[in-house]
Amino acid sequence: MKVNFTMWKKALNVIPEVSKEDWEHLDLISRWLIATRAAVLIMTFLSAALAGIFAIRDGGFHFLPWLALTFGLIMAHASNNIFNDYTRRTGRDFFKQCKILNLDRIGNEWYRS
């Protein structure tokens, strides 16, 4: 597997659509960037950056805790994107659970029936 810096750049700017055949030839970092939808992780970084700016303004900024917070938020967001894709593929169990809880879907909203 060859490192594909072009795909890294593309995955950081947009969420590329990749065929199964192309996916199998991508390097590990490219796969991770696409699977986690890295192009939208900038939103998470910006919220952590704002927290850091507010902490600096109030005189309470400490770099290492801020770095840990930023890393944790980005990893949580990335993990959530992967779990969303996984549950979308294995949605049968999700719909069984909704039936047990008497939930009905109207549009994108869930209501108790």
Rosetta blueprint (number, residue, H / E / L):
1 M L
2 K L
3 V L
4 N L
5 F H
6 T H
7 M H
8 W H
9 K H
10 K H
11 A H
12 L H
13 N H
14 V L
15 I L
16 P L
17 E L
18 V L
19 S L
20 K H
21 E H
22 D H
23 W H
24 E H
25 H L
26 L L
27 D L
28 L H
29 I H
30 S H
31 R H
32 W H
33 L H
34 I H
35 A H
36 T L
37 R L
38 A H
39 A H
40 V H
41 L H
42 I H
43 M H
44 T H
45 F H
46 L H
47 S H
48 A H
49 A H
50 L H
51 A H
52 G H
53 I H
54 F H
55 A H
56 I H
57 R H
58 D L
59 G L
60 G L
61 F L
62 H L
63 F H
64 L H
65 P H
66 W H
67 L H
68 A H
69 L H
70 T H
71 F H
72 G H
73 L H
74 I H
75 M H
76 A H
77 H H
78 A H
79 S H
80 N H
81 N H
82 I H
83 F H
84 N H
85 D H
86 Y H
87 T H
88 R H
89 R H
90 T L
91 G H
92 R H
93 D H
94 F H
95 F H
96 K H
97 Q H
98 C H
99 K H
100 I H
101 L L
102 N L
103 L E
104 D E
105 R E
106 I E
107 G L
108 N L
109 E E
110 W E
111 Y E
112 R E
113 S L
